[in-house]
Amino acid sequence: MDMGRESRWEKDAMTVEIVFALVTAAVLAGLIVAVAWTLALTLDLSGSAERHVLAGGALLGAAAGVWRLVRVLLRFDKQRRLGR
C-alpha cells in the first residue's frame, strides 16, 4: 500500500465502512429506544416514570450507537494499517 496517497479503492472502502458504521449504530440505537418504549407501554407506567424510562432508553441508545460507531471505525483502521 502506498503510504502517500490513497487509491480510489481505498477511498471507496473507507466510505463503505463509514456508512456501515453509521447505519448499524443508528439501528442499534433505534432498537434500544424501541425496547424502552415497549417496556414503558407494557408496564403501563405513569407519566413521570414513563418519561424516565424513555429518557433512559434514549440515553442508553445514544451511548450504544456511539460505542458501535467508534468500535467499527477503529476495527477498520486497525485492519487498514495491517494491510488487510
DSSP file (Angstrom, degrees, kcal/mol; ACC not computed):
  #  RESIDUE AA STRUCTURE BP1 BP2  ACC     N-H-->O    O-->H-N    N-H-->O    O-->H-N    TCO  KAPPA ALPHA  PHI   PSI    X-CA   Y-CA   Z-CA
    1    1 A M              0   0    0      0, 0.0     2,-0.4     0, 0.0     5,-0.1   0.000 360.0 360.0 360.0 132.2    0.0    0.0    0.0
    2    2 A D        -     0   0    0      3,-0.2     5,-0.1     1,-0.1     0, 0.0  -0.615 360.0-157.1 -73.8 123.0    1.3    3.4   -0.9
    3    3 A M  S    S+     0   0    0     -2,-0.4    -1,-0.1     1,-0.1     3,-0.1   0.629  83.4  60.0 -79.6 -12.5    1.6    5.5    2.2
    4    4 A G  S    S+     0   0    0      1,-0.2     2,-0.4    -3,-0.0    -1,-0.1   0.972 112.6  12.0 -80.4 -58.2    1.5    8.8    0.4
    5    5 A R  S    S-     0   0    0      0, 0.0     2,-0.3     0, 0.0    -1,-0.2  -0.917  72.9-122.2-126.0 148.1   -1.9    8.8   -1.4
    6    6 A E        -     0   0    0     -2,-0.4    -3,-0.1    -3,-0.1     2,-0.1  -0.674  26.8-125.7 -89.3 141.9   -4.9    6.6   -1.1
    7    7 A S     >  -     0   0    0     -2,-0.3     4,-2.1    -5,-0.1     5,-0.2  -0.312  27.7-105.7 -76.8 168.0   -6.2    4.7   -4.2
    8    8 A R  H  > S+     0   0    0      1,-0.2     4,-2.5     2,-0.2     5,-0.2   0.871 122.1  55.7 -61.1 -37.0   -9.7    5.0   -5.3
    9    9 A W  H  > S+     0   0    0      1,-0.2     4,-2.4     2,-0.2    -1,-0.2   0.899 107.2  48.8 -63.7 -40.3  -10.4    1.5   -4.0
   10   10 A E  H  > S+     0   0    0      2,-0.2     4,-2.2     1,-0.2    -2,-0.2   0.894 111.2  49.3 -67.7 -39.4   -9.2    2.6   -0.5
   11   11 A K  H  X S+     0   0    0     -4,-2.1     4,-2.3     2,-0.2    -2,-0.2   0.910 112.1  48.6 -64.7 -41.6  -11.3    5.7   -0.5
   12   12 A D  H  X S+     0   0    0     -4,-2.5     4,-2.6     2,-0.2    -2,-0.2   0.903 110.2  51.7 -64.4 -40.7  -14.4    3.6   -1.6
   13   13 A A  H  X S+     0   0    0     -4,-2.4     4,-2.3     1,-0.2    -2,-0.2   0.903 110.2  49.1 -62.9 -40.6  -13.6    1.1    1.2
   14   14 A M  H  X S+     0   0    0     -4,-2.2     4,-2.4     2,-0.2    -1,-0.2   0.913 111.1  49.8 -64.5 -41.7  -13.5    3.9    3.7
   15   15 A T  H  X S+     0   0    0     -4,-2.3     4,-2.4     2,-0.2     5,-0.2   0.929 111.7  47.9 -62.5 -45.6  -16.8    5.4    2.5
   16   16 A V  H  X S+     0   0    0     -4,-2.6     4,-2.6     1,-0.2    -1,-0.2   0.911 112.4  49.4 -61.9 -42.4  -18.5    2.0    2.7
   17   17 A E  H  X S+     0   0    0     -4,-2.3     4,-2.5     2,-0.2    -1,-0.2   0.887 110.4  49.9 -67.0 -38.6  -17.1    1.4    6.2
   18   18 A I  H  X S+     0   0    0     -4,-2.4     4,-2.5     2,-0.2    -2,-0.2   0.926 112.9  46.3 -64.7 -44.6  -18.3    4.8    7.4
   19   19 A V  H  X S+     0   0    0     -4,-2.4     4,-2.8     2,-0.2     5,-0.2   0.915 112.5  51.1 -64.1 -42.4  -21.8    4.3    6.0
   20   20 A F  H  X S+     0   0    0     -4,-2.6     4,-2.6    -5,-0.2     5,-0.3   0.923 111.2  48.4 -59.2 -44.8  -21.9    0.8    7.5
   21   21 A A  H  X S+     0   0    0     -4,-2.5     4,-2.0     1,-0.2    -2,-0.2   0.912 113.5  46.7 -63.5 -43.0  -20.8    2.1   10.9
   22   22 A L  H  X S+     0   0    0     -4,-2.5     4,-2.3     2,-0.2    -2,-0.2   0.921 114.3  46.5 -65.7 -43.9  -23.4    4.9   10.8
   23   23 A V  H  X S+     0   0    0     -4,-2.8     4,-2.5     2,-0.2    -2,-0.2   0.937 114.5  45.7 -66.3 -46.6  -26.3    2.6    9.7
   24   24 A T  H  X S+     0   0    0     -4,-2.6     4,-2.4    -5,-0.2    -1,-0.2   0.865 112.9  51.7 -67.2 -33.4  -25.5   -0.1   12.3
   25   25 A A  H  X S+     0   0    0     -4,-2.0     4,-2.5    -5,-0.3    -1,-0.2   0.919 111.4  47.1 -65.8 -42.9  -25.1    2.5   15.0
   26   26 A A  H  X S+     0   0    0     -4,-2.3     4,-2.6     2,-0.2    -2,-0.2   0.898 112.7  49.2 -65.7 -40.2  -28.5    4.1   14.2
   27   27 A V  H  X S+     0   0    0     -4,-2.5     4,-2.5     2,-0.2    -2,-0.2   0.929 112.2  48.3 -64.9 -44.8  -30.2    0.7   14.0
   28   28 A L  H  X S+     0   0    0     -4,-2.4     4,-2.1     2,-0.2    -2,-0.2   0.934 113.5  46.7 -61.2 -46.5  -28.7   -0.3   17.4
   29   29 A A  H  X S+     0   0    0     -4,-2.5     4,-2.2     1,-0.2    -2,-0.2   0.913 112.6  50.6 -62.2 -42.5  -29.8    3.0   19.0
   30   30 A G  H  X S+     0   0    0     -4,-2.6     4,-2.4     1,-0.2    -1,-0.2   0.887 108.7  51.5 -62.8 -39.9  -33.3    2.7   17.5
   31   31 A L  H  X S+     0   0    0     -4,-2.5     4,-2.2     2,-0.2    -1,-0.2   0.905 110.0  49.0 -64.3 -41.3  -33.7   -0.9   18.8
   32   32 A I  H  X S+     0   0    0     -4,-2.1     4,-2.1     2,-0.2    -2,-0.2   0.912 112.3  47.5 -66.6 -41.3  -32.8    0.1   22.3
   33   33 A V  H  X S+     0   0    0     -4,-2.2     4,-2.6     2,-0.2    -1,-0.2   0.899 111.3  52.2 -65.0 -39.4  -35.2    3.1   22.3
   34   34 A A  H  X S+     0   0    0     -4,-2.4     4,-2.6     2,-0.2    -2,-0.2   0.880 108.3  50.7 -64.2 -38.1  -37.9    0.8   20.9
   35   35 A V  H  X S+     0   0    0     -4,-2.2     4,-2.5     2,-0.2    -1,-0.2   0.918 111.3  47.9 -65.2 -42.6  -37.3   -1.7   23.7
   36   36 A A  H  X S+     0   0    0     -4,-2.1     4,-2.4     2,-0.2    -2,-0.2   0.914 112.8  48.6 -64.0 -41.8  -37.6    1.1   26.3
   37   37 A W  H  X S+     0   0    0     -4,-2.6     4,-2.1     2,-0.2    -2,-0.2   0.916 112.4  48.2 -64.0 -43.3  -40.7    2.4   24.6
   38   38 A T  H  X S+     0   0    0     -4,-2.6     4,-2.9     1,-0.2     5,-0.2   0.894 111.1  51.7 -63.1 -40.3  -42.2   -1.1   24.5
   39   39 A L  H  X S+     0   0    0     -4,-2.5     4,-2.4     1,-0.2    -2,-0.2   0.916 109.3  49.4 -62.8 -43.3  -41.3   -1.6   28.2
   40   40 A A  H  <>S+     0   0    0     -4,-2.4     5,-1.6     1,-0.2     4,-0.4   0.891 115.2  44.2 -64.0 -39.1  -43.0    1.6   29.2
   41   41 A L  H ><5S+     0   0    0     -4,-2.1     3,-0.6     2,-0.2    -2,-0.2   0.903 113.6  50.0 -71.0 -41.0  -46.2    0.7   27.3
   42   42 A T  H 3<5S+     0   0    0     -4,-2.9    -2,-0.2     1,-0.2    -1,-0.2   0.899 113.1  44.5 -66.0 -41.7  -46.2   -2.9   28.6
   43   43 A L  T 3<5S-     0   0    0     -4,-2.4    -1,-0.2    -5,-0.2    -2,-0.2   0.529 102.3-134.4 -82.3  -4.4  -45.8   -1.9   32.2
   44   44 A D  T < 5 -     0   0    0     -3,-0.6    -3,-0.2    -4,-0.4    -4,-0.1   0.938  34.6-168.5  50.8  55.6  -48.4    0.8   31.9
   45   45 A L      < -     0   0    0     -5,-1.6    -1,-0.1    -6,-0.1    -5,-0.0  -0.319  19.3-109.0 -74.8 156.1  -46.2    3.3   33.7
   46   46 A S     >  -     0   0    0      1,-0.1     4,-2.8    -2,-0.0     5,-0.2  -0.193  43.3 -86.9 -76.1 176.8  -47.5    6.7   34.9
   47   47 A G  H  > S+     0   0    0      1,-0.2     4,-2.1     2,-0.2     5,-0.1   0.899 123.9  39.7 -54.1 -53.7  -46.4   10.0   33.3
   48   48 A S  H  > S+     0   0    0      2,-0.2     4,-2.0     1,-0.2    -1,-0.2   0.920 118.6  46.4 -68.3 -44.3  -43.2   10.7   35.3
   49   49 A A  H  > S+     0   0    0      1,-0.2     4,-2.3     2,-0.2    -1,-0.2   0.889 111.9  52.1 -65.6 -38.4  -42.0    7.0   35.3
   50   50 A E  H  X S+     0   0    0     -4,-2.8     4,-2.5     1,-0.2    -1,-0.2   0.917 109.1  50.0 -64.1 -42.7  -42.7    6.7   31.6
   51   51 A R  H  X S+     0   0    0     -4,-2.1     4,-2.5    -5,-0.2    -1,-0.2   0.887 110.8  50.0 -62.4 -39.1  -40.7    9.8   30.8
   52   52 A H  H  X S+     0   0    0     -4,-2.0     4,-2.6     2,-0.2    -2,-0.2   0.905 111.2  47.9 -67.8 -41.4  -37.8    8.5   32.9
   53   53 A V  H  X S+     0   0    0     -4,-2.3     4,-2.4     2,-0.2    -2,-0.2   0.923 114.5  46.3 -65.0 -43.1  -37.8    5.1   31.2
   54   54 A L  H  X S+     0   0    0     -4,-2.5     4,-2.4     2,-0.2    -2,-0.2   0.893 113.2  48.9 -67.1 -39.3  -37.9    6.7   27.8
   55   55 A A  H  X S+     0   0    0     -4,-2.5     4,-2.5     2,-0.2    -2,-0.2   0.908 112.4  48.9 -65.7 -41.2  -35.2    9.2   28.7
   56   56 A G  H  X S+     0   0    0     -4,-2.6     4,-2.7     2,-0.2    -2,-0.2   0.894 111.5  49.7 -63.9 -40.0  -33.0    6.3   30.0
   57   57 A G  H  X S+     0   0    0     -4,-2.4     4,-2.6     2,-0.2    -2,-0.2   0.893 111.5  48.5 -65.4 -39.7  -33.7    4.3   26.8
   58   58 A A  H  X S+     0   0    0     -4,-2.4     4,-2.4     2,-0.2    -2,-0.2   0.912 113.7  46.8 -66.4 -41.8  -32.7    7.3   24.7
   59   59 A L  H  X S+     0   0    0     -4,-2.5     4,-2.3     2,-0.2    -2,-0.2   0.924 115.2  45.5 -65.6 -45.0  -29.6    7.9   26.7
   60   60 A L  H  X S+     0   0    0     -4,-2.7     4,-2.5     2,-0.2    -2,-0.2   0.892 113.2  51.2 -64.9 -39.9  -28.6    4.2   26.6
   61   61 A G  H  X S+     0   0    0     -4,-2.6     4,-2.3    -5,-0.2    -2,-0.2   0.904 110.6  48.1 -63.6 -42.3  -29.4    4.0   22.9
   62   62 A A  H  X S+     0   0    0     -4,-2.4     4,-2.3     2,-0.2    -2,-0.2   0.918 112.9  48.2 -64.9 -43.0  -27.3    7.1   22.1
   63   63 A A  H  X S+     0   0    0     -4,-2.3     4,-2.4     1,-0.2    -2,-0.2   0.910 112.9  47.8 -64.4 -42.2  -24.4    5.6   24.1
   64   64 A A  H  X S+     0   0    0     -4,-2.5     4,-2.4     2,-0.2    -1,-0.2   0.877 111.0  52.0 -66.7 -37.1  -24.7    2.3   22.4
   65   65 A G  H  X S+     0   0    0     -4,-2.3     4,-2.3     2,-0.2    -2,-0.2   0.918 111.3  45.6 -65.0 -43.6  -24.8    3.9   19.0
   66   66 A V  H  X S+     0   0    0     -4,-2.3     4,-2.6     2,-0.2     5,-0.2   0.910 112.3  52.5 -65.4 -41.9  -21.7    5.9   19.6
   67   67 A W  H  X S+     0   0    0     -4,-2.4     4,-2.5     1,-0.2    -2,-0.2   0.922 111.2  46.7 -58.5 -45.6  -19.9    2.8   21.0
   68   68 A R  H  X S+     0   0    0     -4,-2.4     4,-2.5     2,-0.2     5,-0.2   0.916 111.9  50.8 -64.3 -43.8  -20.8    0.9   17.9
   69   69 A L  H  X S+     0   0    0     -4,-2.3     4,-2.1     1,-0.2    -2,-0.2   0.938 114.2  43.1 -59.5 -49.3  -19.7    3.7   15.6
   70   70 A V  H  X S+     0   0    0     -4,-2.6     4,-2.6     1,-0.2     5,-0.2   0.906 113.2  52.7 -65.1 -42.1  -16.3    4.0   17.3
   71   71 A R  H  X S+     0   0    0     -4,-2.5     4,-2.1    -5,-0.2    -2,-0.2   0.924 111.2  45.4 -61.7 -46.4  -15.8    0.3   17.5
   72   72 A V  H  X S+     0   0    0     -4,-2.5     4,-2.2     1,-0.2    -1,-0.2   0.918 115.1  47.1 -64.9 -44.0  -16.4   -0.3   13.8
   73   73 A L  H  X S+     0   0    0     -4,-2.1     4,-2.3    -5,-0.2    -2,-0.2   0.879 112.5  48.9 -69.4 -37.2  -14.2    2.6   12.7
   74   74 A L  H  X S+     0   0    0     -4,-2.6     4,-2.3     2,-0.2    -1,-0.2   0.897 111.1  50.6 -67.3 -39.2  -11.4    1.6   15.0
   75   75 A R  H  X S+     0   0    0     -4,-2.1     4,-2.2    -5,-0.2    -2,-0.2   0.911 111.3  48.6 -63.6 -41.8  -11.5   -2.0   13.8
   76   76 A F  H  X S+     0   0    0     -4,-2.2     4,-2.5     2,-0.2    -2,-0.2   0.919 111.2  49.7 -63.6 -43.7  -11.5   -0.8   10.2
   77   77 A D  H  X S+     0   0    0     -4,-2.3     4,-2.4     2,-0.2    -2,-0.2   0.898 110.2  50.8 -63.3 -40.1   -8.5    1.5   10.8
   78   78 A K  H  X S+     0   0    0     -4,-2.3     4,-1.6     1,-0.2    -1,-0.2   0.925 112.7  45.8 -62.8 -44.7   -6.6   -1.4   12.6
   79   79 A Q  H  X>S+     0   0    0     -4,-2.2     5,-2.4     1,-0.2     4,-0.6   0.872 111.9  52.3 -67.6 -35.9   -7.2   -3.7    9.6
   80   80 A R  H ><5S+     0   0    0     -4,-2.5     3,-0.7     1,-0.2    -2,-0.2   0.898 108.5  50.0 -65.4 -40.5   -6.2   -1.0    7.1
   81   81 A R  H 3<5S+     0   0    0     -4,-2.4    -1,-0.2     1,-0.2    -2,-0.2   0.823 108.2  53.3 -67.9 -30.7   -3.0   -0.3    9.0
   82   82 A L  H 3<5S-     0   0    0     -4,-1.6    -1,-0.2    -5,-0.2    -2,-0.2   0.607 117.4-115.7 -78.1 -11.3   -2.2   -4.1    8.9
   83   83 A G  T <<5       0   0    0     -3,-0.7    -3,-0.2    -4,-0.6    -2,-0.1   0.705 360.0 360.0  87.2  21.1   -2.7   -4.0    5.1
   84   84 A R      <       0   0    0     -5,-2.4    -4,-0.2     0, 0.0    -5,-0.1   0.454 360.0 360.0 -89.6 360.0   -5.8   -6.3    5.0
